[in-house]
Amino acid sequence: AKPVLEKFRLFEFLGLYERVVYLDSDVIVKPDCPNLFELVPFDNFGAWLTSRHGAGFDPLIARIQKHLPDLGWRKTYFNGGVLVVSQQHRDAFVKTIEYEDEMYDHTLLNYGVQKLGYEIFDIGYKLNHTAAASRVADRFASNILHYAGVGGARVDMIRSDLRHLGLLPSGC
């Protein structure tokens, strides 16, 4: 299995736990991060609605609805790097089809959430600060830094930011 599809294993975990916070492997959670379980209502699917910061996702939404049934889904698109989900959202993580685009797992997961009609709670960019959020805010003002879209310099940037935040000794 491709590492980018690992979040679909949440189906298994939501069979064992009432709620799960999922974090991609390329995130830094700052010590002052609020409790995501307290922030996101139990019955909501918690994620950052990146579509509020641009229309760049419209082609992905249109493309998957040409491959799968058209749901009438428009505009709403979240980044799946930080998620807060409950057992009632388990079916969003059933991966029954093979579908990939440049956003890998994100579009398929977004499609499932739309199809199932889950209410999305926007956790905002401060709890999932990707490169897309850097246009509107300084990443160090956020609680969760997500290095999606950074490319090949990702590891060096994470290491540098950990040092900047005082979370990694300078010799590492």
C-alpha positions in Angstrom: 0.0 0.0 0.0 1.1 3.5 -0.7 2.0 5.6 2.4 -0.3 8.4 1.4 -3.3 6.0 1.7 -2.5 5.1 5.3 -5.2 7.4 6.7 -7.8 4.9 5.3 -6.7 2.6 8.1 -8.7 4.9 10.3 -11.6 2.6 9.4 -9.9 0.0 11.7 -9.1 2.4 14.5 -12.6 3.8 14.6 -13.8 0.3 15.2 -11.7 0.4 18.4 -11.8 4.0 19.6 -14.7 6.5 20.0 -12.6 9.3 18.5 -9.3 9.7 16.7 -7.0 12.6 15.9 -5.1 11.8 12.8 -1.8 13.6 11.9 0.2 13.1 8.7 3.8 12.2 9.3 5.0 15.6 8.1 3.6 17.7 10.9 4.9 19.5 14.0 2.5 19.9 16.9 3.6 22.8 19.1 3.3 22.3 22.9 0.7 25.1 23.2 -1.7 23.3 20.8 -5.3 23.2 22.1 -7.0 19.9 22.7 -8.5 19.0 19.3 -11.1 16.7 21.0 -12.4 19.6 23.0 -12.4 21.9 20.0 -14.3 19.8 17.4 -17.9 18.8 18.2 -18.2 15.0 18.6 -20.6 14.7 15.6 -18.6 16.8 13.2 -15.8 15.8 10.9 -12.9 18.1 11.9 -10.5 19.3 9.1 -9.1 22.5 7.6 -11.3 23.7 4.8 -8.5 24.8 2.4 -11.1 25.7 -0.3 -11.8 28.9 1.7 -8.4 30.1 0.6 -8.6 29.6 -3.1 -10.4 27.8 -6.0 -7.5 25.5 -6.9 -9.5 22.5 -5.9 -12.4 22.9 -8.3 -10.7 20.8 -11.1 -10.1 17.9 -8.6 -13.7 18.0 -7.5 -15.0 18.0 -11.1 -12.5 15.2 -12.1 -13.5 12.7 -9.4 -17.2 13.3 -10.2 -16.6 12.3 -13.8 -15.0 9.1 -12.5 -17.5 8.4 -9.8 -21.2 9.5 -9.6 -21.7 13.3 -9.6 -22.9 14.3 -6.1 -23.5 17.9 -7.0 -20.5 18.6 -4.8 -18.9 22.0 -5.4 -16.2 24.1 -3.8 -15.9 22.6 -0.3 -12.5 20.8 0.0 -10.4 20.0 3.1 -6.8 19.0 3.7 -6.6 15.5 5.3 -3.3 16.1 7.1 -5.0 16.8 10.4 -8.3 15.2 11.1 -10.6 14.8 14.2 -13.1 12.1 13.6 -15.6 10.0 15.6 -16.9 6.4 15.1 -19.8 7.8 13.2 -17.4 8.9 10.5 -15.9 5.5 10.0 -17.5 4.8 6.6 -15.5 7.8 5.1 -12.4 5.6 5.4 -13.7 2.6 3.5 -11.5 2.5 0.4 -13.5 0.5 -2.1 -12.2 2.0 -5.3 -8.9 2.8 -6.9 -8.7 6.5 -7.6 -5.7 8.9 -7.6 -5.0 12.4 -8.6 -2.2 14.9 -7.6 -3.7 15.2 -4.1 -3.6 11.4 -3.7 -5.9 10.5 -0.8 -7.4 13.9 -0.2 -9.8 14.0 -3.1 -11.1 10.4 -2.4 -11.6 11.2 1.3 -13.4 14.5 0.5 -15.7 12.7 -2.0 -16.6 10.1 0.7 -17.4 12.8 3.3 -19.5 14.7 0.8 -21.3 11.5 -0.3 -22.0 10.5 3.3 -23.2 14.1 4.2 -21.0 14.6 7.2 -20.9 18.1 8.7 -17.4 19.5 8.5 -16.0 21.5 11.3 -13.3 23.8 10.0 -10.4 23.6 12.3 -8.7 26.4 10.4 -5.2 26.9 9.1 -3.7 27.5 12.6 -4.4 23.8 13.3 -3.1 22.6 9.9 -0.8 25.2 8.5 0.3 24.1 5.0 2.1 26.0 2.3 -1.3 27.2 1.1 -1.9 29.0 4.5 1.5 30.8 4.2 -0.1 33.3 1.9 -2.3 34.5 4.7 -0.3 34.0 7.9 3.1 33.3 9.4 3.4 29.5 10.0 5.0 30.0 13.4 1.8 31.7 14.6 0.0 28.4 14.1 -0.2 25.4 16.5 0.2 22.6 13.9 2.7 23.1 11.1 2.1 20.8 8.1 4.8 20.5 5.5 2.5 19.4 2.6 3.4 20.9 -0.7 7.0 21.7 0.5 8.6 19.2 -1.8 12.1 17.7 -1.5 13.3 20.2 1.1 10.7 18.9 3.6 13.0 17.1 6.1 15.5 20.0 6.2 12.6 22.5 6.7 11.1 20.4 9.5 14.5 20.1 11.2 15.1 23.9 10.9 11.7 24.7 12.2 12.1 22.3 15.2 15.3 24.2 16.1 13.6 27.6 15.6 10.9 26.5 18.0 13.4 25.2 20.5 12.1 21.6 20.1 15.3 20.1 18.7 18.8 20.6 20.1 21.1 22.5 17.7 23.4 19.5 17.3 20.7 17.3 15.7 
